[in-house]
Structures are given as C-alpha cells and as structure tokens.
Amino acid sequence: MAVVLPTRTRFLLDEERIPRAWYNIAADLPTPPPPPLHPGTGQPIGPGDLAPLFPMELIKQVVATDREIEIPDPVRDAYKLYRPSPLHRARNLEKALDTPAHIYYKYEGGSPSGSHKPNTALAQAFYMKDEGVERAATETGAGQWGSALAFAGAHFGLDVKVYMVRASYDQKPYRRILMETYGASVSASPSLETEFGRGVLRDNPDHTGSLGLAISEAIEDVMTHPGSKYSLGSVFDFVLLHQTVIGQESIEQMELAGEEPDVIIGCAGGGSNFAGLTFPWLGRTFRGGKSYRVIAAEPEAAPSLTRGVYAYDFGDTAKTTPLVKMHTLGADFIPEPIHAGGLRYHGMAPLVSHLKEIGAIEARSVHQLACFAAGVQFARTEGILPAPEPTHALKVAIDEALDARAAGEERVILFNLCGHGHFDLSAYEQYLAGTLEDYEYPDEKVAAALAALPGVG
Ligand SMILES: *Cc1c(COP(=O)(O)O)cnc(C)c1O
C-alpha cells in the first residue's frame, strides 16, 4: 500500500494555542491514588497541614477533581516568552537508525532556563506573590529547578533562596551563576545555614548531598523565616498538573503531523516532565480512547519505579514531609553522583507510582554510558545537545525505533526532550574522554535504606 509521508519537520502552534487550563488527571483516573498521611497520626493530611508550606491556591489544586484548572492570565502571559514549545520530527535520527519508525520529540529546552521547569516555577511564584509571600526557599539537584525558580522569582518580584546539592554545586558552577544572575541566593547543601545541614556536616564534612537532604534544609528554612514559603520542582501533584501544558500542546501538534503515537516516553526523576507529556494522552485513554504504550525511563543508579518498593515513605531525608505512597528506594538512600542530577531522587511522584501500579504505564531503567552515547548521536543528527536526564528517554526511544526496524513496523514514537545540555558539558567531556562510568544497581545500599521505611499503611 502506498503511504504518503508527511514532509514537515517542525510543528509549531500560535501563541493563542497555549492551553487556557491545566489538565487534572484526577478527574479521569479509574481508581484514586492512596492519600498522603500525617507522619504523626497516620491519618490523611488536610489542607491545614500544608498551609505553612504552600500557597492556598496550590493546596486547593491538590484536592481538586475538576478536569480543567484555569491558568491565571499573568502565568499564561509569562508562558508566551517561550510557549507553545515546538514539536519536531527527528528525520535525521530516523535515517541514521535506518528505521521505519517515526520519531517525534517535544522540545522544552527553549525555555529561558533551558528545561520544562518554568512551566510550574512561574505558576508557583505567581501564587506566592498573589498571596503576599515575599520569599521562596527551595532545593535543586542538577540546578535546573533552581534556575527556573530564580527566573520566575525575577519575573514576579519574589526573593528566592536555593539549597543546591553539593555534588552539582561543584560539578556545575555555571548553573549557580545563572541563578545568581536572576537574583537568587544559592548555598551548597548540606549547608551551615540549617540545623539539619550542620548536623550532617558534623558527621561527614565531605557529604556530597542529595535531593532528599536539600529538601529537608529548604523546609527547615521556611519554618524559621516568616514570610517565606516552600517551592518544589517535581513529585507533588500540583507540579505535575502545571506540566500538562506540554502534553496538551503535543496532542494538537501530532494532529498537525497527521499521526498518532504508538509509544510515548519521558524520563522520570520525580515524574513531572513525564507526567506533563503523558497525562493528557492517558486521560484520553481513560475516557475511552485509544491506548498507548507509555514508558517512564529512569537511571539504573536510582531505579525507583523498576526496582523500588511501593510503600508509604518520606519525601526527604530528615523525614519532615507527609508520608506519600510511592515507588521508593528509601528516604535514606543516597544515589551515586551520576550526571543526570535531576534523576537522582529516592522516590517517584505518587500519581506516577499509582499509574505504574494499575498497569497504565511501564518503566525501564538505563545505564548512564548508553544514555550519553544516545545524546551524542542525537547532537550529531538533530543538532540539539540534550541534558543528561532526557537522554534516558532518548535511549528508550532509540531502542523502540531499532525494535521497530527488527519487526519491520512503522511505529510512531513520541518522547519529551525536556532540556538542553549546555550546562552539562563537563559530563559530555568525561564521556568523550572515556572516563565516565556506569554504576550497578546498588543492592545493599537500597536494602539498608528500605529497612528504615516507616512501615505505615
Ligand atoms: C528536573 C529535571 C528532570 C527530572 O525531574 P522530573 O520531575 O522527573 O521531570 C528531568 N530533566 C530535566 C531537564 C530536568 O530539569
């Protein structure tokens, strides 16, 4: 049968096609996820428990069941600085792989800070400012989230304090400088600025830090600075919600391309860019539409979805957050310092974990060297240098395309290229020099961390 191939390579939308609402998957889920619990009482938490940390509008979004949650005009106007983001067909990569598969990618690296993170940073900064909050404290792993919140703070006139995981702080000084250029104040975590950080440093002055530890510092900071609230760049339901602009745009763009994906892939650290791309598509399935294979790609060095347990656990190392049911490697787990800093988290978003549990999504873990090889191949074919995190999605997309070749199948693959790697060149340098290593799944460290699970629910 003769097939007329579409010849376009980029699929762009006009500014007025920026979504007017975020998509709330809670409206369409076949079963609801287990609720977050108060660590003291073991009972479901209420809005009052979260009020010291978050603006009220965000707390309302967590419990909302409406399918659409309106995007405030000032946030939508700010989105116009970089949205709608482009959808590309990776024709040159397809050719290099000699595959009949069609590979599409949504590119979020064109945002001011270089990733998908401003989609929620702008929303969070807006709601804080709107409710009279003057200062936000947060953590950052690879520096992407800190950069995004620093940018959003500059946009809405909010002071920003960032606790940056020590390993990244040392590896990526330019991320810190970007945050400071936007006006944020940045400390390496563990720091001397919190009681928790001082305690950790007392025991181990060379501690390389972790996201869980930096979260504990940021939360302590908020509790000790009146007029401050806490902001976070992943995991929480409202963060995933704000990212759904990605998937909604991609649905329109795939229509422009005249195709439907068979496979949809995102890398998953805490799960927000993965959710942002895939939830609007999954919603169509839940409402009776076509089913897609949806794959979360994660690092072999921190494989929460593929090797973790599904249990109630804390989101941070000091065990101050509510207990959430998620795929976890244990809150005490400190992953190896792989370069995909954004994927070094012990847990996974409860919503993403729930979808895995009910069989709506799959997960795959990949090694860092194979991911960098994919990143280099992508740079040489498509021209964009990916951040280390989305090379995990890219690697799985390439594997799918090769599998389609072996099967002689015209598979349509869509993945999220959620950030560029211009601040990750030292990692690429190591890869090109042949000094980058893979880390095996850290059996014993995970077993030790899991032994300390709170044992609730
Ligand atoms: C933060 C970040 C991630 C990991 O976070 P998710 O919530 O899983 O998306 C992945 N890629 C990039 C580029 C990031 O900045």
PDBQT file of the ligand as one rigid body, heavy atoms in Angstrom, charges set to zero:
ROOT
HETATM    1  C1  LIG A 501      14.381  18.363  36.826  1.00  0.00    +0.000 C 
HETATM    2  C2  LIG A 501      14.594  17.712  35.563  1.00  0.00    +0.000 A 
HETATM    3  C3  LIG A 501      14.274  16.365  35.390  1.00  0.00    +0.000 A 
HETATM    4  C4  LIG A 501      13.717  15.489  36.484  1.00  0.00    +0.000 C 
HETATM    5  O1  LIG A 501      12.512  15.908  37.021  1.00  0.00    +0.000 OA
HETATM    6  P1  LIG A 501      11.108  15.336  36.603  1.00  0.00    +0.000 P 
HETATM    7  O2  LIG A 501      10.187  15.887  37.607  1.00  0.00    +0.000 OA
HETATM    8  O3  LIG A 501      11.180  13.842  36.649  1.00  0.00    +0.000 OA
HETATM    9  O4  LIG A 501      10.823  15.848  35.244  1.00  0.00    +0.000 OA
HETATM   10  C5  LIG A 501      14.491  15.804  34.163  1.00  0.00    +0.000 A 
HETATM   11  N1  LIG A 501      15.018  16.509  33.156  1.00  0.00    +0.000 NA
HETATM   12  C6  LIG A 501      15.341  17.799  33.273  1.00  0.00    +0.000 A 
HETATM   13  C7  LIG A 501      15.922  18.517  32.109  1.00  0.00    +0.000 C 
HETATM   14  C8  LIG A 501      15.139  18.446  34.481  1.00  0.00    +0.000 A 
HETATM   15  O5  LIG A 501      15.439  19.734  34.606  1.00  0.00    +0.000 OA
ENDROOT
TORSDOF 0
